């Protein structure tokens, strides 16, 4: 196989691996909707229960149910609070049953349970309450470049790994691209995105335990070390390999795990104005 053809093939593999990792991380994260189905009176009802919501409006949990004989209610309370459970009826809107979750401040969470009712029989959709996290709206001109740079940093990191394994030539250039894109995407735009979403620029070490912030900083340090080693020893494979493994481990961790959240149990007043029980 010619060098040019091999280079193209490696890029194709890197792109496919990047897409697979991004999809995996999103699909396994704590903000990905909970999907399922329940059979009610011989009818299959599919549902998607949201676990994240951005903006200043109330969050709506919508379930497609044409049968108007089926009703439902939503039971909820703020996550990590001393609130009592509150229940309200779901309403109908264009063939859907809709439950309302009152808006919370950024990083505020609500746990909720959806119950459908037909002929006096209740169908609880999930064994455990669903937890939804609220966030502020992030402007598109900030969010999209953040996603783009993070995507490119992962792509070039995987390309470094393939280069080491299949060709073994100098990976300093690709490593440099990883550092630049990871810096702008994760350490510049990332905190700005988090400020809009959760009203805090940085909640990782040493100020907090946010795993997204911590893993971004960790993998960036690994790549900086790899790049400096490659400047002195372009043939070095150890540190680029460590950096690639670090990147893979980071993306193996579901997105938003141990993210920002409000613990209402630590507040002096456990029933502030944002309580959903009022």
N, C-alpha and C positions, 0 to 999 in steps of 0.2 A: 504494500500500500504506500502510495506517495505521501510525502510530507504534507503537502497542501490538503490532500483528501483527509488525512488523519486529523489535521487541525480542525477542519470543518466538522468531522464526525465527533470530535471531542467537545466542540462547542454545542452541537445538537444534544449530546448526552448531558452536558452541564445545564442546558436550558430545561430539559425534561426533568432532571433531578431537582432543580430549583423550584419548578412549578409543583412537583410532588411534595416537597418539603413545606412549601407555603400553604398548600391545601391541607396537608396533614396537621400543621400547627393550628390553623384556624378551626378546623373541624373538631379538634380534640380540646380546644380551649374552653374555659368556664363561661364564655360569653356566647358560645354557639347555641342556637335554639335547640330545645329538646323536642324531638319529633316522635310521633307514635300514632297509633290508631286504636279505636275502641269500637266494638260492635254493639249497637243499640237498636233493639227491635229488628234485628236482621240487617240493619244498615251499617256499613263501615264508615266511621267518622275519622278522618285524618286530622291531626292537630299539629301545630307548631307553636311552642311556648317560648316567648322571647326571654333572653337573659341579659340584654343590654339595651339601653335607650339613651339617645342624645337629644338635647334640646330642653326647652322650658315648658313644654306641654305635658299633660298627663300621658302615661304610656297606655296603649290599648292592646289587649290580648284578644285576637280575633280568631274565631274558629268557623269554618265553612259548614253550615248545617241548614239545609233547605227545609227540613221538616220542622214546622213551627210548633209541633207538639212537644219538641224537646226544648227544655229550658236549662238554665245554668246559673251558678253563682260563684263568686270569687271570694276566697277567704285569705286575708293577708295581715301582715304586720311588718314593721321595720325590722330588718336583720340586725342581730346583736343589740337588742333593746329589751326593756321590761314591758313593752306594750302588750295589751290584750289583743287576741285575734279579733279582727273585724270582718264581717261578711256583708256583701252587697250583691244584689241581683245583676246578672248580665243582661244587656239589652240587645234588641235585634236591629241590624242595619244592613240592608241589601243582601239578605240571605246569609248573614253571619251573626253569630252570637259574640258579643263584645263585652269584655270585662275591663274595668278602669283601675289603673294603679296610679294613685296620686304622685305627682312629680316630687322628686327629692333633690336636695342639693348635690352638687358634684361629688362622686364617690359614695353617696348614700345608697344603701341597698334595701330591698324589700323582698321578703319571702312570701310566696303565694301558692295557693292550691286551687285548681279549677275542678268544680264538680258539675257534671251534667245530670239532668233529671228527666226521666220519662216514665209515665204511668206509676209514679210514686217510688220508682227505683232510682237510686243514686249511683252514678258512675264517677268515681274519683280517678282522674287521669294519671296521677303519678303517686307512687308510694311515699316519696319524700317531697317536701315543699321545693318549688323552683325559686332560685335566688336571682333577682334581676338587679344589675348595677346601673345607676344613673350617671350621666356625664354631661358636660356642657358641649355645645355644638362647636366643632372644629372647622374653621374656614377651609374650603377646598384648596385655595392656593398654598396653604400650609400642609394639609394632610396628604395631597397627592405627591408632591415632591418628597415628602418623608417616606412614603411607601415606595416610590421609585428608587431612591438611593439605597434603601434597605434591600430591595430586590436585587439591585445591581451588585451590592456588596456580597450577597450570598452567591450570586452567579459567578463572580470572579473568584471567590473563595473555593468554590467547587472546581472551577477551572484550574486553579493552582493544584488541587489534589489530583486531578486527572493528568495534569502535566507531569507531576512528580512520578506518578505510577506508570504512565505509558511512554513518556518521552525523556524525562529526566534532565531537561535543560533549565536554564536560568528562569526562576519564577519571580524575580525581584519586581519586574514591571507590573505583573498581575497583582502581586501583594501590595504594591503602592496604590493601585486602583481600589483595592479592598479598604485600605486605611482611609483614603480620601472620602469614598462614598459612605463608609461606616461612620466616619467623623461627622459629616454633614447630616446624614440621615438619622443617626442614633444619638449623637451628642450635641447637635445644634438644633435640628428641627424636632427631634424627639422630645426634649424638655418643653419646647414651645407648644407642641401638640398636647402634652400632658398638662400644661398650664391652662389651656383652653378647656380641656376635658375635665380635669380634676382640681384645678385651681392651685397647682403646685408644680414648680419647674422640675424638681428632683426629689424623689422619695426613696432613693436607694441609699447604699452606704455612703457616708457615715450617718446620714440623717434618718434612715428608715430601712425597711426590709423589702421594698418593692423589687420583685424578682426580675421584672423587665428591665429596670434601670441597672440592677446589679449585673445581670448577664451581658448587657450591652457593654458596660465598662470592662468587664472581665475579658470578653472576646477582643475588644479593641486593644487592650494591653498586650494580649498574646500576639496580635498581628504587628503591633509596633515593634515588639522584640524580634519577631521573625524578619521584619524588613531591615532592621539595623544589623542583624546577623548576616543577612544576604548581601548587604553593602560591602561587608568585609570578606565574606566567603560565599560567592554566588553559587557554588556547587552544593552548599549545605541543604540537606533535605529534612533534617530533624525538626528544626523550629517551624518551617512551613507546614510540615505534617502535623505538629502539635496545634498550630493555629487552625488548620482545617478541621481537625478533630474537635477542637473547642467550638468552632462554628456549628458543626453538626450536632454536638451535644446541646448547644443553646437552642437550636431550632427543633430539637427533639422534645424540648420542654414546651408544653402547650402555652399559647399566647395568653397573657393577662393573669397567669397564675400568681397568687399572692400579690395582687395588685392593690391600689389604693382603696381604702374603705373607711367608713365612719363607724366607730364603735360607740353606740349610744349608751351602753352600760357604764361608760366611764365619764359621762356627762353629769354635772351637778344636778341638772333638771332633766329627768329622763323623758319628759313629755313636752318638748319645745313646739313651736308653731308648725314645724314640718311633720308632726305626728300624723299618722293616717287614721287615727282613731277619733279625731275631732270632727 
